[in-house]
């Protein structure tokens, strides 16, 4: 049995770290100009390639693809993802009038100008109606007490397994002026070593992931303590990772395939 990793971006540090980890030590496939020819029994770890950038139009069953391009495309596109997972995500709409009504009720709106953006790219925060911009989808801001990333894996038996748990916190040296969009540029990082995680965060992450069609992914979550409610923000099919997380993924893929 041969295993390969196909990255959406050849410069992805997470993909390279995973492929070259001693637990796996597998080759990476180029999306462009590759000489790879699929064989029966091959396993391809699809690291974030959707239908538009998956290089093999027809595999003919010759190789097993972990994370099908179709499923990746559905979680990458924020509007499709929200529509398919309305019971797990914050309230949203494509109608700017709806967004205005939320602001009139003293709410905030995230205008997502880019449907496939990651790391907060393309998000405009609207606190007043004049802040609203044309966008394909508008999301209601949910007050949160904590934010989480749950790395999950679908076992061959169809059981959702936890690979790693991380909590998002503000870096001590990070900027202090932006708490709305919690990405690296605004000073937020993921850590371990927390005492506990709300049960509903894990349950909601697993339930949403189980319907995604993915074999692996990182579910980004927010949690409101007052209502004891968790919401899914997105599922990452090519999550950024390093260190212990890479090792855990490598061991899980080895366990899955060998």
N, C-alpha and C positions, 0 to 999 in steps of 0.2 A: 504494500500500500504506500502510495506517495502522497505527501501533503504539500500544498503551496499556499502562499498568502498573496492575494491580489489587492493592493492598496488603491484607494481613490486618488491618492497623491503620493508620488514616489518619494517626496520629501517628508512624509509623515514620520515623526520620530517615534510615536507609539507603535506604528506598524513595524518599523525596523527593529525596535527593541524586542517586540514579540517574536518576530521571525528568527532573530539571531539569539534568542534566549537559549541557554544550554538544554532546557527541557524539551525544546522543539528543534531548533537549528534547521529551519526549512528555507527553501528558496522563495524569493519574491518574483511575481510575474509582472512584467511591464505591461501597462495598458496600451502602449503604442510601440509597435516594432518588436513584439515578443515572438520568440521562436517556439514557445511552448505549444505542444500538441496534446490535447487531453487524451488520457487513456482510461479504459474501464477500471474503476476502483479508485481513481484519483479523488482527493478531497481538496477543495479550494475554499480557503477562508476568505470570504468576500468582505474586505475592510472598507465599507462605505460606498461601493459602486452601485448606482441605480441603473435603471433601464437605458438611460441616455449615455452612460459612460462605461457600461459593462462591455468588454471587448469581444466576447464570444456570443455571436448571435444565436448559434444553435450548438449545444453540447451533445445533443442526441442521447442523453443518459450516460455518456461516457464518464462523467465526473459528478460527484456530489458537491453541491455548492452550499456552504453554510452561510445563511443570510442571502436569500434569493434577491436578485436585482429588483424584482417587483415589490417585495416587502420593504426593501431599503427605500425605494422611491416613495412609498406611502408614508413612511415615518419622517422622511426628510422634508417633504412638502408640508408645511405647518397647517395649511387649510385642510388638506386631505386628512392629516393626522387628527386635527380637532374634530372634524366631521365624523370620523370613524370611532372616536373615543370621547364623545360629548359627555358621557356620564363621569369621566375621570378628570377632565380638564376644566380650567376656569371658564366662566361665561365668555362667549365670543360672538362676533357677527361680521358680516361683510358690509353692513349698512352703516354709513357714517351718522345717520340720524339716530340710530341706536346708541352709538358712541356718545353723541351729544346728550342723550337722555341720562346716561350713566354719570356724566360730569355734572349735569344739573342736580343730580341727587348726591352731590359731594363725593363722587367716585373719581378714580383716575383711570386712564386708558393707555394701553400699550398699542401703538400703531406699528404693525409689522409690515414694513415696506418691502422686505425681501422674504419670500416664502421659504427659501432653502437656507436662510442665514443661520449661522451658529455663533456662539459666544457673544450674543447680544447685537450682532451685526444687523443693521437696518431697523433697529427699534427706536421709535420716537415716543417719549413719554409725554402725554397730554394731561395737564392738570386743569386747564381751562379750555373752553371751546376753541379759542383762537390758536391753541397749540396743535389742534388736530390737523393731520395732513392726509392726503389721499393715500390709501393703502388697501391691499387686497383682503386684509383681515384685521379686525380690532379685537383686543382682549381686555377684559376687565381686570384691574389690579386687585389682587387678593392680599389682605394683610397677613403677614407670615411671621411666625416666631422662630422658625428654623428652615433651613434648606438642605436637601440631601441628594446624593447620587448613589443609586443602588445598581450595582453591576450584577446582571442576571444571565443565566444560561439555561437553555431548554435541553434537558437530558434526552437521550434516545427513547426513553420510556414515556416522554411527554410531561415530566415533572419540572417545574420551575425551581432552579437552584440558585442560591445566593453565592456569587463569586467574591464580592467585596462590598463593604459599606463605607461611605465617606460623608462627612458633614462639611458644609460650606461655611467658612468664617472669614472675617476681615483680617488681612495681614496687618501686623503692627506698624509696618512702614508704609502701608497703602494710603491713598488719598481718603479723606474723611467726608467729602462733600457729596458723594453719590451712593445712596443705599437702594435705589430703585432697580437699576440694572446691575446685577451682581455677577460681574465677569472679572477676568484677570486684570484688564485695563483699569477697572475701578477698585482694584485692591483685594479681590476675593480669591481664596484658595480652598482646596479640599484637604481635610485632615482626618486622621483616625484618633483613637484614644478617648472618644466620648464615652460617657457612662452608660447611656441607653438610647434606644431609638423608639419613637412611638409605634405601637403595633399597627395602627392604621396606615402608616407610611409604607411599611413592608407589604401589607395586604393589598393596598391600592396599586403599588408598583407591580406586584406579581400578577394581579388580575388584568391590568392593562397590557403588560408584556405578553401574557399568554394568548392574547388575541392578535398580536402584531405579525405573526408568521416568521419572526426572527428566531435564530438559534442562540444568539448572544446580543447583548447590548447594555447600555447604561441608561437607567431611567432617572431623569432629573425631577425632583419633587420639592414641593413646599408644604409646610404644615402650619395650621392655625390651631393654637392650643385651646382657645376659648370654645371653639366648636368641635374640637378633637377631629378635625377633618384634614385630609391630605389631598393634594391635587398634583396631577402630572403636567409638567411643562413641556417635556419632549423626551424622545428616546434616541440616544446616540448610537448609531450603528458602526461608528469608528471613533470611539471615545479617546480623548487624550489621556495618556497614562504614563507612569514611570515606576521604577522601584518595585515595591511589594505587589502593586496591582498587576504589573507585567508578569511577575512570577506566578501569581494566582491564575491569570488567564492561560499562561503557557501550560501549567499543570492540568487545567481543566480541558484544554484542547487535546493534550496528550491522552488524558483519561478517556475522552470521548472517542478518539480515533484509533487508539492503539491498545 
